[in-house]
Amino acid sequence: MAGSWLVFRRVVAWGMALLFALIALTSAMEATSSSDWFAVVLFSASTVFLIWIGLFGAGARSSMADDRAMHAKRRRRYRWRL
């Protein structure tokens, strides 16, 4: 069950990251004002965040500080390869 959740989380998060990256790229090519560039930065930051969530998931706290440590514990517990 945990392996299925990992695959589902990565497919959804990385799929959304790809969509946001395409939106950011398209917006960057057509950006003319500062509000257009704000949208590019916002979608780019969201892309990075979604890639992080796809890789490591969420930790025990609401900050991103423990995400990698929690992922390492879960990887050992459920014997995930990645």
N, CA, C and O atoms as a printed pandas DataFrame, in Angstrom:
     atom_number atom_name residue_name chain_id  residue_number  x_coord  y_coord  z_coord
0              1         N          MET        A               1    0.810   -1.183    0.000
1              2        CA          MET        A               1    0.000    0.000    0.000
2              3         C          MET        A               1    0.863    1.261    0.000
3              4         O          MET        A               1    0.543    2.231   -0.688
4              5         N          ALA        A               2    1.949    1.254    0.763
5              6        CA          ALA        A               2    2.825    2.422    0.829
6              7         C          ALA        A               2    3.507    2.662   -0.511
7              8         O          ALA        A               2    3.710    3.808   -0.914
8              9         N          GLY        A               3    3.856    1.589   -1.196
9             10        CA          GLY        A               3    4.472    1.727   -2.514
10            11         C          GLY        A               3    3.519    2.331   -3.524
11            12         O          GLY        A               3    3.925    3.126   -4.372
12            13         N          SER        A               4    2.253    1.956   -3.436
13            14        CA          SER        A               4    1.240    2.529   -4.324
14            15         C          SER        A               4    1.080    4.016   -4.061
15            16         O          SER        A               4    0.941    4.807   -4.994
16            17         N          TRP        A               5    1.098    4.397   -2.785
17            18        CA          TRP        A               5    0.991    5.808   -2.447
18            19         C          TRP        A               5    2.183    6.581   -2.999
19            20         O          TRP        A               5    2.016    7.686   -3.515
20            21         N          LEU        A               6    3.378    6.017   -2.898
21            22        CA          LEU        A               6    4.574    6.683   -3.404
22            23         C          LEU        A               6    4.461    6.919   -4.906
23            24         O          LEU        A               6    4.745    8.015   -5.388
24            25         N          VAL        A               7    4.050    5.900   -5.638
25            26        CA          VAL        A               7    3.895    6.037   -7.098
26            27         C          VAL        A               7    2.820    7.066   -7.427
27            28         O          VAL        A               7    3.025    7.914   -8.295
28            29         N          PHE        A               8    1.680    7.005   -6.747
29            30        CA          PHE        A               8    0.595    7.953   -6.986
30            31         C          PHE        A               8    1.047    9.384   -6.701
31            32         O          PHE        A               8    0.793   10.291   -7.493
32            33         N          ARG        A               9    1.723    9.579   -5.559
33            34        CA          ARG        A               9    2.200   10.914   -5.186
34            35         C          ARG        A               9    3.161   11.455   -6.225
35            36         O          ARG        A               9    3.071   12.623   -6.603
36            37         N          ARG        A              10    4.080   10.624   -6.690
37            38        CA          ARG        A              10    5.057   11.097   -7.671
38            39         C          ARG        A              10    4.421   11.393   -9.018
39            40         O          ARG        A              10    4.776   12.382   -9.659
40            41         N          VAL        A              11    3.497   10.566   -9.457
41            42        CA          VAL        A              11    2.844   10.812  -10.748
42            43         C          VAL        A              11    2.051   12.118  -10.699
43            44         O          VAL        A              11    2.140   12.936  -11.614
44            45         N          VAL        A              12    1.285   12.311   -9.643
45            46        CA          VAL        A              12    0.469   13.527   -9.537
46            47         C          VAL        A              12    1.354   14.762   -9.370
47            48         O          VAL        A              12    1.165   15.755  -10.073
48            49         N          ALA        A              13    2.311   14.710   -8.454
49            50        CA          ALA        A              13    3.156   15.883   -8.189
50            51         C          ALA        A              13    4.010   16.231   -9.398
51            52         O          ALA        A              13    4.109   17.404   -9.760
52            53         N          TRP        A              14    4.625   15.246  -10.027
53            54        CA          TRP        A              14    5.475   15.538  -11.176
54            55         C          TRP        A              14    4.659   15.905  -12.407
55            56         O          TRP        A              14    5.123   16.677  -13.247
56            57         N          GLY        A              15    3.454   15.366  -12.526
57            58        CA          GLY        A              15    2.576   15.775  -13.620
58            59         C          GLY        A              15    2.179   17.239  -13.480
59            60         O          GLY        A              15    2.190   17.990  -14.455
60            61         N          MET        A              16    1.829   17.640  -12.259
61            62        CA          MET        A              16    1.506   19.049  -12.021
62            63         C          MET        A              16    2.737   19.932  -12.193
63            64         O          MET        A              16    2.628   21.052  -12.693
64            65         N          ALA        A              17    3.906   19.443  -11.786
65            66        CA          ALA        A              17    5.140   20.212  -11.961
66            67         C          ALA        A              17    5.426   20.426  -13.440
67            68         O          ALA        A              17    5.850   21.510  -13.838
68            69         N          LEU        A              18    5.201   19.412  -14.248
69            70        CA          LEU        A              18    5.398   19.558  -15.688
70            71         C          LEU        A              18    4.429   20.583  -16.268
71            72         O          LEU        A              18    4.819   21.421  -17.082
72            73         N          LEU        A              19    3.182   20.518  -15.856
73            74        CA          LEU        A              19    2.188   21.489  -16.312
74            75         C          LEU        A              19    2.569   22.906  -15.899
75            76         O          LEU        A              19    2.494   23.826  -16.714
76            77         N          PHE        A              20    2.978   23.095  -14.647
77            78        CA          PHE        A              20    3.367   24.420  -14.171
78            79         C          PHE        A              20    4.626   24.918  -14.883
79            80         O          PHE        A              20    4.747   26.110  -15.166
80            81         N          ALA        A              21    5.561   24.015  -15.172
81            82        CA          ALA        A              21    6.773   24.413  -15.892
82            83         C          ALA        A              21    6.430   24.870  -17.307
83            84         O          ALA        A              21    6.995   25.846  -17.800
84            85         N          LEU        A              22    5.519   24.178  -17.951
85            86        CA          LEU        A              22    5.096   24.597  -19.296
86            87         C          LEU        A              22    4.388   25.944  -19.253
87            88         O          LEU        A              22    4.595   26.785  -20.129
88            89         N          ILE        A              23    3.561   26.151  -18.247
89            90        CA          ILE        A              23    2.896   27.450  -18.097
90            91         C          ILE        A              23    3.923   28.552  -17.856
91            92         O          ILE        A              23    3.825   29.629  -18.443
92            93         N          ALA        A              24    4.906   28.291  -16.998
93            94        CA          ALA        A              24    5.947   29.278  -16.718
94            95         C          ALA        A              24    6.760   29.589  -17.964
95            96         O          ALA        A              24    7.082   30.748  -18.223
96            97         N          LEU        A              25    7.092   28.568  -18.733
97            98        CA          LEU        A              25    7.863   28.768  -19.955
98            99         C          LEU        A              25    7.072   29.570  -20.984
99           100         O          LEU        A              25    7.606   30.488  -21.606
100          101         N          THR        A              26    5.816   29.228  -21.159
101          102        CA          THR        A              26    4.968   29.951  -22.096
102          103         C          THR        A              26    4.779   31.395  -21.645
103          104         O          THR        A              26    4.823   32.314  -22.463
104          105         N          SER        A              27    4.573   31.594  -20.364
105          106        CA          SER        A              27    4.411   32.949  -19.835
106          107         C          SER        A              27    5.695   33.756  -19.968
107          108         O          SER        A              27    5.648   34.959  -20.224
108          109         N          ALA        A              28    6.837   33.106  -19.795
109          110        CA          ALA        A              28    8.116   33.812  -19.917
110          111         C          ALA        A              28    8.358   34.287  -21.343
111          112         O          ALA        A              28    8.941   35.351  -21.555
112          113         N          MET        A              29    7.918   33.511  -22.310
113          114        CA          MET        A              29    8.114   33.915  -23.707
114          115         C          MET        A              29    7.213   35.080  -24.095
115          116         O          MET        A              29    7.524   35.827  -25.022
116          117         N          GLU        A              30    6.101   35.235  -23.390
117          118        CA          GLU        A              30    5.150   36.294  -23.724
118          119         C          GLU        A              30    5.119   37.415  -22.695
119          120         O          GLU        A              30    4.293   38.319  -22.813
120          121         N          ALA        A              31    5.990   37.390  -21.689
121          122        CA          ALA        A              31    5.954   38.367  -20.608
122          123         C          ALA        A              31    6.411   39.738  -21.092
123          124         O          ALA        A              31    7.437   39.868  -21.760
124          125         N          THR        A              32    5.632   40.753  -20.745
125          126        CA          THR        A              32    5.985   42.122  -21.112
126          127         C          THR        A              32    5.988   43.050  -19.902
127          128         O          THR        A              32    6.737   44.027  -19.888
128          129         N          SER        A              33    5.185   42.778  -18.903
129          130        CA          SER        A              33    5.108   43.662  -17.736
130          131         C          SER        A              33    5.602   42.933  -16.489
131          132         O          SER        A              33    5.874   41.733  -16.512
132          133         N          SER        A              34    5.710   43.695  -15.404
133          134        CA          SER        A              34    6.202   43.103  -14.162
134          135         C          SER        A              34    5.202   42.092  -13.586
135          136         O          SER        A              34    5.602   41.134  -12.925
136          137         N          SER        A              35    3.912   42.303  -13.835
137          138        CA          SER        A              35    2.933   41.332  -13.336
138          139         C          SER        A              35    3.038   40.014  -14.100
139          140         O          SER        A              35    2.766   38.951  -13.541
140          141         N          ASP        A              36    3.429   40.075  -15.365
141          142        CA          ASP        A              36    3.658   38.846  -16.127
142          143         C          ASP        A              36    4.855   38.091  -15.563
143          144         O          ASP        A              36    4.827   36.864  -15.465
144          145         N          TRP        A              37    5.904   38.814  -15.191
145          146        CA          TRP        A              37    7.090   38.167  -14.630
146          147         C          TRP        A              37    6.818   37.613  -13.245
147          148         O          TRP        A              37    7.417   36.616  -12.841
148          149         N          PHE        A              38    5.915   38.257  -12.513
149          150        CA          PHE        A              38    5.514   37.716  -11.216
150          151         C          PHE        A              38    4.857   36.351  -11.391
151          152         O          PHE        A              38    5.104   35.436  -10.605
152          153         N          ALA        A              39    4.030   36.213  -12.405
153          154        CA          ALA        A              39    3.390   34.920  -12.680
154          155         C          ALA        A              39    4.433   33.870  -13.049
155          156         O          ALA        A              39    4.320   32.713  -12.642
156          157         N          VAL        A              40    5.442   34.263  -13.815
157          158        CA          VAL        A              40    6.516   33.331  -14.191
158          159         C          VAL        A              40    7.249   32.846  -12.945
159          160         O          VAL        A              40    7.512   31.652  -12.801
160          161         N          VAL        A              41    7.578   33.770  -12.049
161          162        CA          VAL        A              41    8.282   33.403  -10.812
162          163         C          VAL        A              41    7.393   32.514   -9.938
163          164         O          VAL        A              41    7.870   31.542   -9.352
164          165         N          LEU        A              42    6.119   32.843   -9.853
165          166        CA          LEU        A              42    5.191   32.059   -9.049
166          167         C          LEU        A              42    5.060   30.632   -9.573
167          168         O          LEU        A              42    5.111   29.680   -8.795
168          169         N          PHE        A              43    4.894   30.478  -10.871
169          170        CA          PHE        A              43    4.778   29.127  -11.437
170          171         C          PHE        A              43    6.107   28.370  -11.355
171          172         O          PHE        A              43    6.111   27.152  -11.177
172          173         N          SER        A              44    7.223   29.072  -11.482
173          174        CA          SER        A              44    8.529   28.414  -11.357
174          175         C          SER        A              44    8.752   27.916   -9.933
175          176         O          SER        A              44    9.232   26.800   -9.733
176          177         N          ALA        A              45    8.406   28.742   -8.942
177          178        CA          ALA        A              45    8.549   28.321   -7.541
178          179         C          ALA        A              45    7.621   27.148   -7.232
179          180         O          ALA        A              45    7.994   26.229   -6.502
180          181         N          SER        A              46    6.421   27.183   -7.787
181          182        CA          SER        A              46    5.481   26.071   -7.578
182          183         C          SER        A              46    6.014   24.792   -8.210
183          184         O          SER        A              46    5.816   23.703   -7.673
184          185         N          THR        A              47    6.687   24.922   -9.342
185          186        CA          THR        A              47    7.285   23.760  -10.000
186          187         C          THR        A              47    8.344   23.118   -9.113
187          188         O          THR        A              47    8.369   21.899   -8.949
188          189         N          VAL        A              48    9.214   23.939   -8.543
189          190        CA          VAL        A              48   10.264   23.427   -7.654
190          191         C          VAL        A              48    9.646   22.755   -6.432
191          192         O          VAL        A              48   10.090   21.683   -6.021
192          193         N          PHE        A              49    8.623   23.381   -5.851
193          194        CA          PHE        A              49    7.961   22.812   -4.680
194          195         C          PHE        A              49    7.318   21.463   -5.008
195          196         O          PHE        A              49    7.427   20.525   -4.219
196          197         N          LEU        A              50    6.655   21.353   -6.151
197          198        CA          LEU        A              50    6.012   20.093   -6.525
198          199         C          LEU        A              50    7.028   18.986   -6.807
199          200         O          LEU        A              50    6.776   17.819   -6.505
200          201         N          ILE        A              51    8.161   19.346   -7.378
201          202        CA          ILE        A              51    9.218   18.346   -7.581
202          203         C          ILE        A              51    9.717   17.844   -6.226
203          204         O          ILE        A              51    9.928   16.645   -6.047
204          205         N          TRP        A              52    9.906   18.761   -5.270
205          206        CA          TRP        A              52   10.334   18.390   -3.912
206          207         C          TRP        A              52    9.326   17.448   -3.265
207          208         O          TRP        A              52    9.703   16.427   -2.689
208          209         N          ILE        A              53    8.047   17.791   -3.359
209          210        CA          ILE        A              53    6.998   16.951   -2.766
210          211         C          ILE        A              53    6.969   15.582   -3.453
211          212         O          ILE        A              53    6.774   14.564   -2.788
212          213         N          GLY        A              54    7.159   15.549   -4.765
213          214        CA          GLY        A              54    7.200   14.272   -5.463
214          215         C          GLY        A              54    8.360   13.403   -5.026
215          216         O          GLY        A              54    8.225   12.184   -4.925
216          217         N          LEU        A              55    9.498   14.023   -4.766
217          218        CA          LEU        A              55   10.678   13.259   -4.350
218          219         C          LEU        A              55   10.598   12.794   -2.903
219          220         O          LEU        A              55   10.803   11.615   -2.615
220          221         N          PHE        A              56   10.298   13.723   -1.986
221          222        CA          PHE        A              56   10.432   13.434   -0.564
222          223         C          PHE        A              56    9.117   13.383    0.192
223          224         O          PHE        A              56    9.080   12.835    1.294
224          225         N          GLY        A              57    8.046   13.923   -0.345
225          226        CA          GLY        A              57    6.785   13.952    0.379
226          227         C          GLY        A              57    6.821   14.984    1.484
227          228         O          GLY        A              57    7.656   15.888    1.474
228          229         N          ALA        A              58    5.927   14.851    2.424
229          230        CA          ALA        A              58    5.857   15.776    3.549
230          231         C          ALA        A              58    6.367   15.081    4.802
231          232         O          ALA        A              58    6.182   13.878    4.983
232          233         N          GLY        A              59    7.001   15.848    5.647
233          234        CA          GLY        A              59    7.525   15.293    6.884
234          235         C          GLY        A              59    6.484   15.291    7.987
235          236         O          GLY        A              59    5.284   15.365    7.724
236          237         N          ALA        A              60    6.946   15.206    9.210
237          238        CA          ALA        A              60    6.043   15.153   10.361
238          239         C          ALA        A              60    5.558   16.536   10.758
239          240         O          ALA        A              60    4.481   16.672   11.339
240          241         N          ARG        A              61    6.345   17.568   10.449
241          242        CA          ARG        A              61    5.959   18.937   10.789
242          243         C          ARG        A              61    5.529   19.680    9.530
243          244         O          ARG        A              61    5.623   19.153    8.422
244          245         N          SER        A              62    5.059   20.900    9.713
245          246        CA          SER        A              62    4.563   21.659    8.563
246          247         C          SER        A              62    5.674   22.334    7.776
247          248         O          SER        A              62    5.420   22.841    6.683
248          249         N          SER        A              63    6.899   22.360    8.294
249          250        CA          SER        A              63    8.010   22.946    7.553
250          251         C          SER        A              63    8.644   21.890    6.653
251          252         O          SER        A              63    8.355   20.700    6.771
252          253         N          MET        A              64    9.500   22.340    5.764
253          254        CA          MET        A              64   10.174   21.417    4.847
254          255         C          MET        A              64   11.482   20.899    5.427
255          256         O          MET        A              64   12.209   20.172    4.751
256          257         N          ALA        A              65   11.791   21.261    6.664
257          258        CA          ALA        A              65   13.083   20.928    7.248
258          259         C          ALA        A              65   13.279   19.433    7.470
259          260         O          ALA        A              65   14.407   18.946    7.388
260          261         N          ASP        A              66   12.218   18.700    7.746
261          262        CA          ASP        A              66   12.386   17.283    8.076
262          263         C          ASP        A              66   11.905   16.346    6.957
263          264         O          ASP        A              66   11.806   15.138    7.171
264          265         N          ASP        A              67   11.611   16.879    5.790
265          266        CA          ASP        A              67   11.090   16.046    4.708
266          267         C          ASP        A              67   12.071   14.949    4.284
267          268         O          ASP        A              67   11.681   13.794    4.116
268          269         N          ARG        A              68   13.332   15.313    4.114
269          270        CA          ARG        A              68   14.324   14.323    3.668
270          271         C          ARG        A              68   14.571   13.254    4.730
271          272         O          ARG        A              68   14.713   12.076    4.403
272          273         N          ALA        A              69   14.622   13.657    5.993
273          274        CA          ALA        A              69   14.849   12.684    7.065
274          275         C          ALA        A              69   13.669   11.722    7.186
275          276         O          ALA        A              69   13.863   10.518    7.357
276          277         N          MET        A              70   12.460   12.245    7.098
277          278        CA          MET        A              70   11.275   11.381    7.164
278          279         C          MET        A              70   11.212   10.441    5.965
279          280         O          MET        A              70   10.818    9.283    6.101
280          281         N          HIS        A              71   11.600   10.941    4.787
281          282        CA          HIS        A              71   11.605   10.080    3.604
282          283         C          HIS        A              71   12.614    8.946    3.778
283          284         O          HIS        A              71   12.343    7.809    3.394
284          285         N          ALA        A              72   13.775    9.253    4.354
285          286        CA          ALA        A              72   14.781    8.207    4.598
286          287         C          ALA        A              72   14.255    7.150    5.560
287          288         O          ALA        A              72   14.496    5.959    5.362
288          289         N          LYS        A              73   13.537    7.572    6.599
289          290        CA          LYS        A              73   12.949    6.609    7.541
290          291         C          LYS        A              73   11.890    5.742    6.861
291          292         O          LYS        A              73   11.840    4.529    7.065
292          293         N          ARG        A              74   11.055    6.375    6.060
293          294        CA          ARG        A              74   10.016    5.622    5.356
294          295         C          ARG        A              74   10.628    4.684    4.318
295          296         O          ARG        A              74   10.126    3.582    4.094
296          297         N          ARG        A              75   11.714    5.127    3.688
297          298        CA          ARG        A              75   12.377    4.279    2.688
298          299         C          ARG        A              75   12.924    3.013    3.342
299          300         O          ARG        A              75   12.811    1.927    2.773
300          301         N          ARG        A              76   13.508    3.139    4.519
301          302        CA          ARG        A              76   13.990    1.958    5.239
302          303         C          ARG        A              76   12.834    1.104    5.722
303          304         O          ARG        A              76   12.887   -0.122    5.622
304          305         N          ARG        A              77   11.785    1.734    6.248
305          306        CA          ARG        A              77   10.652    1.003    6.805
306          307         C          ARG        A              77    9.906    0.199    5.742
307          308         O          ARG        A              77    9.577   -0.967    5.956
308          309         N          TYR        A              78    9.642    0.827    4.602
309          310        CA          TYR        A              78    8.857    0.161    3.551
310          311         C          TYR        A              78    9.723   -0.456    2.452
311          312         O          TYR        A              78    9.205   -1.018    1.487
312          313         N          ARG        A              79   11.049   -0.348    2.605
313          314        CA          ARG        A              79   12.012   -0.927    1.655
314          315         C          ARG        A              79   11.825   -0.378    0.232
315          316         O          ARG        A              79   11.836   -1.121   -0.750
316          317         N          TRP        A              80   11.654    0.951    0.160
317          318        CA          TRP        A              80   11.594    1.607   -1.142
318          319         C          TRP        A              80   13.008    1.735   -1.680
319          320         O          TRP        A              80   13.952    1.921   -0.912
320          321         N          ARG        A              81   13.160    1.636   -2.986
321          322        CA          ARG        A              81   14.470    1.795   -3.599
322          323         C          ARG        A              81   14.841    3.251   -3.804
323          324         O          ARG        A              81   16.008    3.617   -3.660
324          325         N          LEU        A              82   13.875    4.081   -4.135
325          326        CA          LEU        A              82   14.160    5.498   -4.394
326          327         C          LEU        A              82   13.573    6.378   -3.324
327          328         O          LEU        A              82   13.716    7.599   -3.382
